[in-house]
Amino acid sequence: MVDVEEHCRKFRESTGVDIRDHDLLVAALTHRGATRNSQLIRDYERLEFLGDAVFSMYMAVIINEMLDASPGVSTAIMGRLKVRKEMADACRRTGMSKFILVDENRNPEVREELQGNERIQCDVFESVLAALYLDRGDKTTRKFVKDVMGPRVMQLVSGDTALSPVEKIDKLIARTYHVRPMHELIKREGAEHKPLFTMRIMAGDREIARGKGRSKKNAVFNASRSYLSSERGKRQCERLGIDFAL
Protein backbone atom coordinates (compact mmCIF):
# COMPACT_ATOMS: atom_id res chain seq x y z
CA MET A 1 0.00 0.00 0.00
CA VAL A 2 1.30 3.44 -0.98
CA ASP A 3 1.98 5.94 1.80
CA VAL A 4 0.66 8.94 -0.14
CA GLU A 5 2.10 11.61 2.15
CA GLU A 6 5.56 10.05 2.12
CA HIS A 7 5.48 9.47 -1.64
CA CYS A 8 4.58 13.12 -2.27
CA ARG A 9 7.23 14.36 0.15
CA LYS A 10 9.95 12.31 -1.55
CA PHE A 11 8.75 13.43 -4.98
CA ARG A 12 9.04 17.10 -4.02
CA GLU A 13 12.45 16.65 -2.42
CA SER A 14 13.85 14.67 -5.34
CA THR A 15 12.43 16.61 -8.29
CA GLY A 16 12.04 20.10 -6.85
CA VAL A 17 8.49 20.22 -8.26
CA ASP A 18 6.44 21.67 -5.41
CA ILE A 19 2.87 20.52 -6.02
CA ARG A 20 1.10 20.98 -2.70
CA ASP A 21 -2.23 19.37 -3.56
CA HIS A 22 -1.41 15.73 -2.83
CA ASP A 23 -4.56 14.35 -4.45
CA LEU A 24 -3.68 16.16 -7.67
CA LEU A 25 -0.04 15.06 -7.54
CA VAL A 26 -0.88 11.41 -6.88
CA ALA A 27 -3.37 11.42 -9.76
CA ALA A 28 -0.68 12.87 -12.05
CA LEU A 29 1.72 10.06 -11.11
CA THR A 30 -0.75 7.18 -11.24
CA HIS A 31 -0.83 4.78 -14.18
CA ARG A 32 -4.28 3.43 -15.00
CA GLY A 33 -3.30 -0.09 -13.98
CA ALA A 34 -2.44 1.07 -10.47
CA THR A 35 -6.07 1.93 -9.66
CA ARG A 36 -7.30 -1.66 -10.07
CA ASN A 37 -5.99 -3.21 -6.88
CA SER A 38 -5.16 -0.35 -4.52
CA GLN A 39 -6.62 2.59 -2.65
CA LEU A 40 -5.70 4.87 -5.58
CA ILE A 41 -8.86 5.95 -7.38
CA ARG A 42 -7.68 8.56 -9.92
CA ASP A 43 -5.09 8.20 -12.68
CA TYR A 44 -3.31 10.63 -14.95
CA GLU A 45 -5.45 10.24 -18.07
CA ARG A 46 -7.67 13.26 -17.40
CA LEU A 47 -4.64 15.48 -16.83
CA GLU A 48 -2.72 14.51 -19.97
CA PHE A 49 -4.75 16.65 -22.36
CA LEU A 50 -4.27 19.82 -20.31
CA GLY A 51 -0.58 19.05 -19.82
CA ASP A 52 0.00 18.78 -23.56
CA ALA A 53 -1.58 22.21 -24.10
CA VAL A 54 0.38 23.73 -21.19
CA PHE A 55 3.67 22.37 -22.57
CA SER A 56 3.02 23.77 -26.06
CA MET A 57 1.99 27.16 -24.66
CA TYR A 58 5.04 27.58 -22.44
CA MET A 59 7.45 26.30 -25.06
CA ALA A 60 6.16 28.99 -27.43
CA VAL A 61 6.53 31.62 -24.66
CA ILE A 62 10.06 30.45 -23.79
CA ILE A 63 11.26 30.42 -27.39
CA ASN A 64 9.87 33.94 -27.81
CA GLU A 65 11.57 35.10 -24.60
CA MET A 66 14.94 33.46 -25.18
CA LEU A 67 15.42 34.15 -28.88
CA ASP A 68 15.31 37.24 -31.03
CA ALA A 69 13.91 35.21 -33.89
CA SER A 70 11.38 35.59 -36.65
CA PRO A 71 8.18 33.54 -36.56
CA GLY A 72 9.67 31.31 -39.25
CA VAL A 73 12.71 30.43 -37.13
CA SER A 74 10.58 29.92 -34.01
CA THR A 75 8.28 27.59 -35.93
CA ALA A 76 11.29 25.69 -37.26
CA ILE A 77 12.62 25.17 -33.72
CA MET A 78 9.24 23.93 -32.52
CA GLY A 79 9.09 21.67 -35.54
CA ARG A 80 12.42 20.06 -34.67
CA LEU A 81 11.24 19.26 -31.15
CA LYS A 82 10.12 15.65 -31.07
CA VAL A 83 7.63 16.58 -28.38
CA ARG A 84 6.76 13.20 -26.91
CA LYS A 85 10.41 12.14 -26.78
CA GLU A 86 11.39 15.49 -25.24
CA MET A 87 8.77 15.11 -22.51
CA ALA A 88 9.83 11.54 -21.77
CA ASP A 89 13.46 12.71 -21.55
CA ALA A 90 12.40 15.53 -19.21
CA CYS A 91 10.55 13.02 -17.03
CA ARG A 92 13.76 11.02 -16.65
CA ARG A 93 16.04 14.05 -16.20
CA THR A 94 13.93 15.48 -13.40
CA GLY A 95 13.69 12.11 -11.67
CA MET A 96 9.90 11.88 -12.00
CA SER A 97 9.96 8.46 -13.62
CA LYS A 98 10.90 6.60 -10.42
CA PHE A 99 7.78 8.00 -8.73
CA ILE A 100 5.32 6.68 -11.32
CA LEU A 101 2.70 4.60 -9.51
CA VAL A 102 1.95 1.32 -11.27
CA ASP A 103 0.06 -1.84 -10.29
CA GLU A 104 1.50 -3.01 -6.97
CA ASN A 105 0.55 -6.61 -7.77
CA ARG A 106 2.99 -6.71 -10.67
CA ASN A 107 6.40 -8.17 -9.99
CA PRO A 108 9.24 -5.65 -9.51
CA GLU A 109 10.71 -6.25 -12.98
CA VAL A 110 7.40 -5.43 -14.68
CA ARG A 111 6.89 -2.37 -12.49
CA GLU A 112 10.37 -1.15 -13.39
CA GLU A 113 9.67 -1.78 -17.07
CA LEU A 114 6.46 0.24 -16.91
CA GLN A 115 8.23 3.10 -15.13
CA GLY A 116 10.85 3.08 -17.90
CA ASN A 117 8.32 3.06 -20.74
CA GLU A 118 8.79 6.19 -22.88
CA ARG A 119 5.08 6.60 -23.60
CA ILE A 120 4.19 6.38 -19.91
CA GLN A 121 7.01 8.78 -19.00
CA CYS A 122 5.67 11.29 -21.53
CA ASP A 123 2.13 10.92 -20.19
CA VAL A 124 3.30 11.44 -16.62
CA PHE A 125 5.34 14.52 -17.50
CA GLU A 126 2.30 16.03 -19.22
CA SER A 127 0.13 15.21 -16.22
CA VAL A 128 2.57 16.58 -13.64
CA LEU A 129 2.83 19.77 -15.72
CA ALA A 130 -0.96 20.08 -15.69
CA ALA A 131 -1.04 19.47 -11.94
CA LEU A 132 1.64 22.10 -11.38
CA TYR A 133 -0.30 24.61 -13.48
CA LEU A 134 -3.55 23.93 -11.61
CA ASP A 135 -1.87 23.97 -8.20
CA ARG A 136 0.69 26.76 -8.50
CA GLY A 137 -0.36 28.80 -11.52
CA ASP A 138 1.42 30.60 -14.35
CA LYS A 139 4.64 31.94 -12.83
CA THR A 140 5.80 28.70 -11.20
CA THR A 141 4.89 26.58 -14.22
CA ARG A 142 6.64 28.89 -16.65
CA LYS A 143 9.81 28.85 -14.55
CA PHE A 144 9.76 25.07 -14.32
CA VAL A 145 9.36 24.58 -18.08
CA LYS A 146 12.09 27.15 -18.77
CA ASP A 147 14.49 25.51 -16.30
CA VAL A 148 13.87 22.06 -17.77
CA MET A 149 13.57 22.89 -21.47
CA GLY A 150 15.57 26.13 -21.86
CA PRO A 151 18.93 24.35 -22.30
CA ARG A 152 17.32 22.05 -24.87
CA VAL A 153 16.01 25.03 -26.85
CA MET A 154 19.49 26.57 -26.94
CA GLN A 155 20.92 23.22 -28.02
CA LEU A 156 18.52 23.16 -30.95
CA VAL A 157 19.32 26.76 -31.84
CA SER A 158 23.04 26.04 -31.85
CA GLY A 159 22.44 23.28 -34.38
CA ASP A 160 22.21 25.76 -37.24
CA THR A 161 23.28 23.17 -39.79
CA ALA A 162 19.81 21.63 -39.35
CA LEU A 163 18.20 24.87 -40.55
CA SER A 164 17.35 25.40 -44.19
CA PRO A 165 18.96 28.35 -46.01
CA VAL A 166 15.65 30.26 -45.77
CA GLU A 167 15.47 29.67 -42.00
CA LYS A 168 19.09 30.80 -41.63
CA ILE A 169 18.56 34.04 -43.49
CA ASP A 170 15.36 34.66 -41.50
CA LYS A 171 17.43 34.26 -38.35
CA LEU A 172 20.15 36.54 -39.69
CA ILE A 173 17.65 39.29 -40.59
CA ALA A 174 15.86 39.05 -37.24
CA ARG A 175 19.13 39.41 -35.30
CA THR A 176 20.65 42.10 -37.51
CA TYR A 177 17.70 44.31 -38.43
CA HIS A 178 15.11 43.31 -35.79
CA VAL A 179 12.35 43.04 -38.37
CA ARG A 180 10.40 40.22 -39.92
CA PRO A 181 11.78 39.29 -43.35
CA MET A 182 9.49 39.79 -46.35
CA HIS A 183 9.53 37.94 -49.66
CA GLU A 184 8.52 40.08 -52.64
CA LEU A 185 7.80 39.10 -56.22
CA ILE A 186 9.81 41.22 -58.67
CA LYS A 187 8.94 39.54 -61.94
CA ARG A 188 7.25 36.55 -63.50
CA GLU A 189 8.36 35.57 -66.98
CA GLY A 190 8.34 32.62 -69.33
CA ALA A 191 5.52 30.46 -70.67
CA GLU A 192 2.34 29.96 -68.62
CA HIS A 193 3.10 26.28 -68.12
CA LYS A 194 6.76 26.92 -67.31
CA PRO A 195 7.06 30.22 -65.44
CA LEU A 196 10.24 31.72 -64.00
CA PHE A 197 9.90 33.83 -60.88
CA THR A 198 12.30 36.47 -59.58
CA MET A 199 11.91 37.07 -55.83
CA ARG A 200 13.72 39.29 -53.38
CA ILE A 201 14.16 39.03 -49.62
CA MET A 202 13.58 42.29 -47.79
CA ALA A 203 14.43 43.54 -44.30
CA GLY A 204 12.18 46.57 -44.00
CA ASP A 205 12.98 48.67 -47.09
CA ARG A 206 16.42 47.07 -47.50
CA GLU A 207 16.91 44.40 -50.15
CA ILE A 208 19.00 41.53 -48.78
CA ALA A 209 19.03 39.09 -51.67
CA ARG A 210 17.23 38.09 -54.83
CA GLY A 211 16.96 34.87 -56.78
CA LYS A 212 15.13 33.05 -59.56
CA GLY A 213 13.23 29.78 -59.58
CA ARG A 214 10.40 27.81 -61.15
CA SER A 215 8.24 28.63 -58.12
CA LYS A 216 8.21 31.54 -55.69
CA LYS A 217 9.37 29.23 -52.92
CA ASN A 218 12.25 27.93 -55.02
CA ALA A 219 13.26 31.49 -55.95
CA VAL A 220 13.41 32.51 -52.27
CA PHE A 221 15.41 29.37 -51.50
CA ASN A 222 17.91 30.23 -54.26
CA ALA A 223 18.13 33.84 -53.06
CA SER A 224 18.90 32.61 -49.55
CA ARG A 225 21.59 30.20 -50.75
CA SER A 226 23.17 32.89 -52.90
CA TYR A 227 23.39 35.35 -50.01
CA LEU A 228 24.71 32.81 -47.50
CA SER A 229 27.46 31.78 -49.90
CA SER A 230 28.52 35.39 -50.56
CA GLU A 231 31.40 36.94 -48.64
CA ARG A 232 29.08 39.49 -47.04
CA GLY A 233 26.66 36.77 -45.97
CA LYS A 234 29.43 34.65 -44.50
CA ARG A 235 30.83 37.61 -42.54
CA GLN A 236 27.40 38.38 -41.10
CA CYS A 237 26.84 34.75 -40.16
CA GLU A 238 30.23 34.53 -38.48
CA ARG A 239 29.60 37.69 -36.49
CA LEU A 240 26.21 36.38 -35.29
CA GLY A 241 27.38 32.81 -34.68
CA ILE A 242 25.19 31.33 -37.41
CA ASP A 243 26.55 28.37 -39.35
CA PHE A 244 26.51 29.45 -43.00
CA ALA A 245 27.34 25.98 -44.35
CA LEU A 246 24.84 24.87 -47.01
N, C-alpha and C positions, 0 to 999 in steps of 0.2 A: 504494500500500500504506500502511495506517495505521500510524504509529508510536505504538503503544499507550501506552508510558510517557509520551511527550510529550503525547498527547491527554489523558491522565488528569491530568497536571500542570497543563495549561492549564485544564481543567475546574475543578479545585479552586481555582486562583487566581482564576478569573473568577466562579465562583458562590459560593464560600465553603463548598461542601458537601464535607466532608472524608471521602470514602469511601476507605479505604486498601487495600481488596482490589481490585486492578485488574481481575481477571477478572470480579468481580461488577459493578463499575462499567461496564466495557465491555459486558457483557451487557445491563445496564439501558439503555444508550444505543443499542443496535443494533436497527435495523429489520430485519424478517424478510428483506427483499430484499437486505440487505447481506451475508448469509451465503452467497449463491449463488456469487459470483465473487471471494472474498477469503479471507484466512486466518482471518476471524472465524467461529466455529463456534456460538456461542450468541446468541440474540436475547432481547428483553425479554418475550416472551409468557408465560413461566413466572412472571415476577415481578409481572405486572400484577395478578393476583388478590389476592396478599398486599398489594400497595400500596394497593389499593382499601379493604381492611379496615383497614389501618394509618391511612389518611387519615380514615376515618369514626370510628375509635376516638379519635384525637387531637383531632379537631374537637369531639367530644362532651366530652372532658376540658377543652379550652381554653374552650369556652363555659361550662362549669360553673365553671372557675377565674375567668374574667374578669367574669362577670355574676352578680348576686344575683337570679336569676330563677327563676320556677316552672318545673316540667317542661313546662307548656303553652307558655310563652314560648320556652323552649329548643328545643322541637320545632318551633315556628313559624319560628325563625331557621334551623334546619337545613333546614326545608322550603323556605325562600326561596333557599337556596344551590343554584344550578344547577351541580351538582358537577362534571360533565365540563368545562363552560366555565370554572369556577373553577380547575380543575387545569391546563387549557391556558393560562389567563392567568398562573398561577403559573410555569409552565414558561418563558414568555416573559419575565416580570418578573425571574426569577432568572438569565436568560441561558442556561438549559439548552438551549434549542431549537437554537442554533447548533452544539451538540456532538452532535446526533443523527447517528448513522452510518447512511447509506443506501448503496444500490448504487453503487459507484465507477464502474461502466461507464455510468451514466446521464450525460447532459450536465448541465452546471452549473445550467441553468435548472430542469430536472426535480428535481435534488437539492435546490435551494433551495425549490421548491414543496412537496416532501415534508417538508422541515424546518419549513415554515410551515403544514402541515396541522394543524388543530385537534384532530382525533382522534388523530393520531400524537403531538402535543404532550402531550395528556392521558395517553396510554399511557406515554410516557416519564417524565412526572412521577410517575405511580403506581409505575413500576418503580424509579426512582431512590429514591423514598421507601422502598420495600421493601428495596433494597440498603443504604440508610443504616441502617435498623432492624436488618438482619441483621449489618451490619459494626460499628456503633457502639452499638446498643442503645437503651434507652428514653429516657434523659435527653437525649441528643443529638438524637434524632428529635423528641421533644416540643418542644424549644427551636426547632428548625428550623421545624416546622409553626406554632408560635406566632408566630415572627418573620415568617413569610411570610403567614399567614392572619389573625393577630390584628387588624391594621388593617382588614381586610375585614369581620371580625365586628363591629367597632365601627361601621363604616359602615352595616351592615345594621341594627344596633340603633338608630342615630340616625334611621333612616328609619321613625319611628313611624307615619307616615301609612299605611304599608303594612300595619300590624297591624289586626286586627279589633277592635271594641269589647271583646269578651271577652278577647282577648289583652292589650289595653291595661290592663284592670282587673286581670288576673292579675299583670301587671308592677307595677302600682301597689301591690297588696297585698303582693307579695313584697318590694318595697323599703321599704314603710312598716312592715309588721307582721312581716316575716321568717317568714311561715308560708305554707303552701300553701292557696290558696283552695278552699273547698268550696261545692258547689251543693246546696241542700236543697229538697225539695218541701214546700211549706206546705199546698197544697190542690189537689184536682182536682174540678172541677165541670162541669156541663153534660151534654148527652146523650152516650151511649156512643160514638156515631159522630162526635161533634163536641165533644170535651172542651176545657176551658180549664184550663190549669195556672198555678198561682202558685208561683214559685220565688224563693228568696233566695240571695244570695251572702254567704258567711261568711268572716271572717278569724279563726280560732279561735272564740271564743264571741261575737264582735262581728258584728252584721249590718251589711253595707256597703250593700246595695241589694236591692230586690225588684222583680219584674216579672211580667207575665202574657203568655201566648202559647198558641197552639194545639198546641204541643209543648213539652217541657221545654227543649229546646235553644233554641227561639224565645223562651221566657220568660226564660232567662238572658241571651240577646242583648239583649232589651228592657230588662232590669234594668241591664245594663252601659251601654247607650246613655243611659238615664235618669240614671245616676249621673255619667257623664262630661259630660253637658250641664248638670248642676247647678252652682251656684256653688262649693259645697264641693269637688266633683270637679275642677273647673277649677283651683281654688287648689292642690289637691294635685298635680295634673299639672304645673302651672307650677313648683312647688317642686322636683319631681323631674326636670324636664326632659323630660316625656312630652308628646307632641303630643296634645291632647284633641280635635282636629278630627275630626268624624264624616263 
